[in-house]
Amino acid sequence: MTDLNTRQKNTLAAISAADTADAVEALRVEALGKQGWISQLLKTLGKMTPEERQEQAPAIQQARAAVADAIADRKQAIDDVELDRKLATETLDLSLPAPATPKGTVHPVSQVMDELAEIFADLGFAVKTGPEVEDDWHNFTALNMDENHPARAMHDTFYFPDRDADDRAMLLRTHTSPVQIRTMMNEGAPLRIIAPGRVYRSDSDATHTPMFHQVEGLVIDKDIHLGHLKWTLETFLKAFFERDDIVLRLRPSYFPFTEPSVEVDVGFAIVKGRRVLGGSGDAPGHAWMELLGSGMVNRRVIEFAGLDPDEWQGFAFGVGVDRLAMLKYGMDDLRAFFDGDIRWLQHYGFSPYDQPTLSAGVGASS
């Protein structure tokens, strides 16, 4: 506990002395990043006894809040100083002609969402949505995640202080899988749906953001097997990337909500500094890249949804929409998706007339 107080004091002092936004960001990563010292302390809580956790958890959470508040305050102070400097030095020549009226563009995430809907509609899938503020039963329990599952930890999930009428914890959904549960409960079987939407997890770097987009697919029917899953994913990826040489590799994995579970790898090669999907990852000059997770729906999940697992089987899969956009259209930093930089939007945005159609190819010219 003494070491925690000392590190907190030193970190707060360093934040107060930081004079650039980059310096503040480096301190944030050092303390609150995925490998930051406070994040590492939070991960030790699960290994503590209840008594140790009750004693140390409040102190660690207080340190996290204090450092986060100090970082936010320091960033704001630096931004204010920079704004004052610009206001004092920059001028606007009002005699210049007015600029051309800027034209809006379709965000790459919206474009890819439309492309996904077009592809899966052709395969007979309906699009379903659900609430972004969820309860922990739909988000975790009904998906076969027990009470001690790491995904429930506060350092991964955004919880609300209040509980619902059934005394369930409320949170920002961490995946769109609750839509699968709600649809099975409301509509029964057979089902063939995709569930695109925003999801939230406590993570932030070049390839992760606290809010991102995900699409999950679910098929529930009779006599469904792993071959149906592989064919569906292969057909989807060939249509999305508009290549017939997409090669998949399925590796055994583990997810609580599927059994058996498989990670899906895709072959790719580096062409002019970009990852280009196509070919076998075992071919010369190629490699395998993990793209999505999938598997056969766990019997317990089917039971939670009120269906008979002896009568109904199914498969499910999930992939990040933002990552699909990055791979297809050549972006390299996920954070730029949400910065609102007009230059980035003009470069990577799409014309509203570029509507995805299978007959013309779902891809569009940015």
N, C-alpha and C positions, 0 to 999 in steps of 0.2 A: 504494500500500500504506500510505503514511503517512496519507493521507486516510481510509482504511478504519479504521485504528487510532484516529484522532482521533474519527471518528463513533461508533465502537463505545464508546469511553471516555465520550463525552458522553451517549450513549443510556443506558448503564448507570448513569451518575450521575443522570440524570433519573428513571429507574425507581426508584432507591433513594430519591429525594426525594419521589416521588409518594405522596400521602396518601389518595387515594380510588380505588375500583375503576374509576371512569370515566376518571380520569387515566391509570391503567395501561393501560386498553384503548385510549385514544387513542395512547399511545406504541407499543403493539403494532401498531396499524394503520399508524402512521407508518413503522415499521421492517419489519414482516413482512406487512402487508396486500398486496393484489394490486398496488397501486401503491407499496408501501413501498420504501425505498431499498435494503434488503438483497435484496428480491425482484427489483428492477431489476438489481442486480449479478449475481444468479444467471442472469438472462436473457442477459447478455452473454457467458456462458461458451461458448455455441454458436458465437459469432463469432470466438473466439480460436484461435490456433494450438495444436497439442497441447502445445508447450513452455510457452506462456503459461498454458494451462489447468492444467497440472500444477503450476505455480508459484502461481497465484492461487486456484484452486478450494479447496484446504484452508483458506486464510485466510478466504475468504468463508463457507464452511460452519462454521468455528469461530466466526465472528462471529454467524452465525444461531443456533447452538446456545447461545452465551453469552447472547444477548439473550432467547431463548425461556426458558432456565432462570431468568434474573433476573426475567422477567415472572411466571413461575409461582410463584417464591419470594415475590415482593412481593404477589401476589394472595392467597397463603395467609396471609401475615403480616397483611394488612388484614382478611381474613376472621376470623382468630383474635382480633384486637382487637375486632371488632364482636361476635363471639360472647361474649367476656368481658364486654362492656358489657351485652349483653342478659341474661346470667346474673346480673349484679349488680343489675339494675334491674327485670326482669320477674318477676312472681309468678303463681302458679296457685291459684285458689280451689278447693280440693278439695271444698267443700260444694256446688258447682254440680252440677246433674244431668248425667249422661253424655250426650254428643251422640248424635244418631241414627247408626246404623251406616252409613258411606258405601257407596254402591253403585258398582261399577266400570262403566266404559264401554268400548266398542270404539273404539280409536284411529282417527282419520280415515284414516291410511295403510292400516290393515288393512281398513277399510270399502271404500276405493277399490280395493284389491287384489281384494276379493271381487266388486265391481262389474265390474271388468275381466274377471275369469275368467268371470263369468256371460255377459257380452256375447260374448266370443270363443269360448266353448264353443258358443254358438248358431251361430257361423259355422264351426264344425268345427275349431277350434284346440285343441291339447292344451297343458297347462301343463308346462314343463320347468324344472328348477333345476340349478345346478352349484356348484362350490366357490367360496367368496369369496376364499380364498388361491389365487392362480393363478400359472402360470409365464408368462414373457414371450412364449413361442411362441404359446400359445393366446390371450393377451390382445392381442398386437400383431402378431407376424410372420404368423400365419395369417390375419389381417385386412388384409394387404397394407400394413402400416405398416413402412417401412424403418428401418434402424438409427439414422438421424439424425432421425427424425420428432419434432417438438416434444412430442408427447404422452408420449414415453418419458422426458422430462426429470425429474430428481429433484424439482424444485420443483412438479411436477404430480402425481407418482405416489408412493405409499408403498411403498418397496422394503424387503425383508428382507435382513439381512447374509449369510444362508446361501443356497446354491444347491441345486437338486435333484439327483437321481442322474444326470440327463443334462446336468449343468452349465448348467442354465437359471436365469436370475435369477428369484427369487420375489417376489411383490408382492401387495398387495390389489387385486383387480380394479377397473378404472376404468370398466367398463361390463358389461352382462350378455351382450355379444356372444360371449364364449367359450362360453357355453351353446349358441349356434347352431352353432359349430364342432364341439363335442363331440357334439351330437345328430346332425349330418350324418355324422360319422365313425362313430358307433355304430349309427345306424338307416338310413342311406342316404336314398334319395328314393323317392317323393314325401314331402314334409313340410309340415305346417301347425302352427306352434307359437308360443306366446308365452313369454317368459322374464322373469318379474318377480323383483326381489330388491334387496338392498342393494349399493351400489357406493361407491367411495371415491376422493376427489380432494382435493388440498391446496388448499382454498379455504374462506373463511368470511366471510359478510356477511348482510344481511337476506334475500337470495335464494339464497345458497349456503351449504352446510355441508360439512365434511370427509366426512361419511357421508350419503348420501341414497338414495332409492329410484327405480328405473327399471324400465320394462317395454319389452321389445323384441319385435318380431314378425318371423317369418320364414316365407315360403312358397317351397317348391321344388317345381317340377312342370314339365311340358312345355308349351311355347307360352305362358308367362307374359309379360305385358307391362305397361306403365305404367298402362294403364286399369284393370287388376285392382287395382293398388295404390291408385289414387285412389278407386275404389268402396269398397274395404275401409276406408280411413281415413274416408271420408265416412259410411259406415254406422255405424262405431264411434263417431264423435264425436256423431252425431245421437242414438244410443242412450244414450251416457254423459251428455250434457248435457240429454237429454230435450227436444230442440227439432228441429223439421223444417226450420228456416230457416238451419241451419248452412251457410255458404258457404266453400269452400276456394280458396286461390290457391297454385299450385305455382310456385316460383321455382328456376331452375337454381342448383346449388351444387356443392360438392366434398367428398366423403368418400373416404378411401382404399379403403373396403370396398364402395362402390357405384359404378356407372357405367352410365347417368347418375345423378346425385344431385339431389335436390330438397329445398328447405326448404318446409315447409307452413305457410302463413299462414291465419289464421281471422279473419273479420270480427267486429267487436265495437263496442259503444257503452258509454259511461259512464252508468249509471243509479244515482242516489242514491249517488254516490261509488264504485260498484263496476263492474268490467268485466263486462259481460253479453254473452256470445257470441251471435251471430245476425246475419243479414243480410250484405250485401256490404260490404267495407271501403271501397268507392268511393261508397257511398250517403251522403247528407247526414247529418252527425252521427256517422258511423261511421269506423272506421280498421281497418287490418290489424295483426294481432299474430302474430309468429312463434311457433309452438307446438311443432313437432317436425321432426326430420330423417328422410329416407327416400331410397329409390332402388332401382334394380335391382342385384342382387348382382353384384359384380365377378367376371369369369371366373376370375381368379387365386384368389379366395377359394373358389370352387367346386372348383377344382383342389386347393387345399390340403386341403380336406375329403375328397378322394379320389373326387370325382364327375366325370363328363365334362361340361364346359360346353357342348359341342355338342349334348348330349342334354337337359340340365337347365338351366332358367333359374329365376329367382326374384326376389322383392323383399323388402326388409327395412325396418323403421322402428323408431324409438326415441323415447320421451317420458318425462319425469320424472313419477313417480307423485305426488310431493309437490306439484309444480306443478299437476297436474290437480286435486288436492284443494283447493289454494288458490283456483283459478279457480271451481270449482263451489260451494264452501261458504264463500267470502268471508274467508279468512285473508289477512293482509298481511305476515307475518314468518315465514320458514321456520324460524328458530332456535327459535321457540316449540314446534315439533313435537317437539323433543327435550329440552325443559327439565323435563318432568315436573311442571309446575305443575297442581295438582289443580283449581284454578279454571278454567284453560284446558281441561282434559280434561272437566270437567263441562259446560262450555259447548259445546264442539265435538265431544265424544264421542257415540257412537251406542249405542242400546240393543242388547243382544245379540239381541233379537227382530226387529230391523230387517234381515232377511236380503234381499239384493238378488235380485229375480226379474224377468225380462223382462215377465211377464204383468201384474205390478203396478207396473212401472217400477223401474229399478235404483236410483233416488235414495231416500234415507231422510231421516227427520226427525231432526235432531240435537237 
